[in-house]
Amino acid sequence: MTDRLSARFGECRQNGRAALVTFVTAGDPDHATSLAILKKLPEAGTDIIELGMPFTDPMADGPAVQAAGLRALKGGETLTKTLALARRFRAGEADTPIVLMGYYNPIYVYGVERFLADAKAAGVDGLIVVDLPPEEDEELCLPASRAGLAFIRLATPTTDDKRLPEVLENTAGFVYYVSITGVTGAATPDFSAVASAVTRIKRHTALPVAVGFGVKTPDHAASVARCADAVVVGSSIVEAVRHSLDAQGRAGEDTVAAVACLVRSLAEGVARARKAA
C-alpha cells in the first residue's frame, strides 16, 4: 500500500539521515507555476512532497498557508486541477511520494469513492486530512486504505498515551507529529520537547515519525532531523513563493528558483544533522 513511501524512508535510513518533506499549495500562485515548482522539488532535495488542497476554511493553517490557499483559489485552482497537477508531476517522476494534505469538505463534495480512485490513478501515495479524527475512520481513512492510499494521522503535544493508540490504529505511511500547539508556522518548537515526544510515539509504533509545524530554517531542520525520521517544512516555502511575486501577485522570473534555493538549504540542514550525529 505504501510502496513509494516505504521505499523512500528506507533509502533515507540507509543513507543515515532523516527525510525532508516539503509542503506546497497546489495552484499557488497559479497552476503552471505550481507544476514547475513541483518538478523542481526532488532535484532540490525534497524526499516527499505534501501537496496542499486549497480550501476556503483551513482551520489548522497559519496566515502564510491560508494566504497561499487564497491565492490558489483566486487563480481558479480546484480539487480536479490539483489531481491533474499530481498526475502531470507523476508522469515525469516515478519515485518521489506525493501526499495530499487538506480538509474533508472538498473531498466530500467531490465524492469519496471518485476522489480515491482519481487520486490513486494520479499517482498519489497518501492523504493527510486534518479534520477527520479516528472516530470517523469509516468516512475516509478505511476506504483510503482499501484503495491503496496511506492515511497519515496527526499526533500533537496534547495526544497523551491513552489517546495515542487510537490515533495510530489505522495510520499508515508515517505519523505526523505537530510540534507546537497551534496553527502552522505559528511559533518555533521546543526541540528538546520534540525529541521526547518522538521517543514516546516510537514506543507505540514502528512507523516513521515526521515532525512539522514551526520548522522554518535549515537550523530548525537540522535540530528536528537529529531526533525524527522526517522533517516537514511548509510555511517558509509558501512564504518564499509570496515574496517572489510582483505587485499584482503574479509569479516572477525568480519564483521557482526561490523555492528551489530554500529547499536546497533545508536539505543541507538535514544532511548536516547526519554529519553531526
C-alpha positions, 0 to 999 in steps of 0.5 A, spaced: 500 500 500 505 504 501 510 502 496 513 509 494 513 511 501 516 505 504 521 505 499 523 512 500 524 512 508 528 506 507 533 509 502 533 515 507 535 510 513 540 507 509 543 513 507 543 515 515 539 521 515 532 523 516 527 525 510 525 532 508 518 533 506 516 539 503 509 542 503 506 546 497 499 549 495 497 546 489 495 552 484 499 557 488 500 562 485 497 559 479 497 552 476 503 552 471 507 555 476 505 550 481 507 544 476 514 547 475 515 548 482 513 541 483 518 538 478 523 542 481 522 539 488 526 532 488 532 535 484 532 540 490 532 535 495 525 534 497 524 526 499 516 527 499 512 532 497 505 534 501 501 537 496 496 542 499 488 542 497 486 549 497 480 550 501 476 556 503 476 554 511 483 551 513 482 551 520 489 548 522 493 553 517 497 559 519 496 566 515 502 564 510 498 557 508 491 560 508 494 566 504 497 561 499 490 557 499 487 564 497 491 565 492 490 558 489 483 559 489 483 566 486 487 563 480 481 558 479 485 552 482 480 546 484 480 539 487 480 536 479 486 541 477 490 539 483 489 531 481 491 533 474 497 537 477 499 530 481 498 526 475 502 531 470 508 531 476 507 523 476 508 522 469 515 525 469 517 522 476 516 515 478 519 515 485 518 521 489 511 520 494 506 525 493 501 526 499 495 530 499 494 534 505 487 538 506 480 538 509 474 533 508 469 538 505 472 538 498 473 531 498 466 530 500 463 534 495 467 531 490 465 524 492 469 519 496 469 513 492 471 518 485 476 522 489 480 515 491 480 512 485 482 519 481 487 520 486 490 513 486 490 513 478 494 520 479 499 517 482 498 519 489 501 515 495 497 518 501 492 523 504 493 527 510 486 530 512 486 534 518 479 534 520 477 527 520 479 524 527 479 516 528 472 516 530 470 517 523 475 512 520 469 509 516 468 516 512 475 516 509 481 513 512 478 505 511 476 506 504 483 510 503 486 504 505 482 499 501 484 503 495 491 503 496 492 510 499 496 511 506 492 515 511 497 519 515 494 521 522 496 527 526 499 526 533 500 533 537 503 535 544 496 534 547 495 526 544 497 523 551 498 515 551 491 513 552 489 517 546 495 515 542 493 508 540 487 510 537 490 515 533 495 510 530 490 504 529 489 505 522 495 510 520 499 508 515 505 511 511 508 515 517 505 519 523 505 526 523 507 529 529 505 537 530 510 540 534 507 546 537 500 547 539 497 551 534 496 553 527 502 552 522 508 556 522 505 559 528 511 559 533 518 555 533 518 548 537 521 546 543 526 541 540 528 538 546 520 537 547 520 534 540 525 529 541 521 526 547 515 526 544 518 522 538 521 517 543 514 516 546 510 515 539 516 510 537 514 506 543 507 505 540 509 504 533 514 502 528 512 507 523 516 513 521 515 519 525 515 526 521 515 532 525 512 539 522 509 545 524 514 551 526 520 548 522 522 554 518 530 554 517 535 549 515 537 550 523 530 548 525 531 542 520 537 540 522 535 540 530 528 536 528 532 531 523 537 529 529 531 526 533 525 524 527 525 520 521 522 526 517 522 533 517 516 537 514 517 544 512 511 548 509 510 555 511 517 558 509 516 555 502 509 558 501 512 564 504 518 564 499 513 563 493 509 570 496 515 574 496 517 572 489 511 575 486 510 582 483 505 587 485 499 584 482 501 577 485 503 574 479 509 569 479 516 572 477 522 570 473 525 568 480 519 564 483 521 557 482 528 558 483 526 561 490 523 555 492 528 551 489 534 555 493 530 554 500 529 547 499 536 546 497 538 549 504 533 545 508 536 539 505 543 541 507 540 542 514 538 535 514 544 532 511 548 536 516 544 533 522 547 526 519 554 529 519 553 531 526 550 525 529 
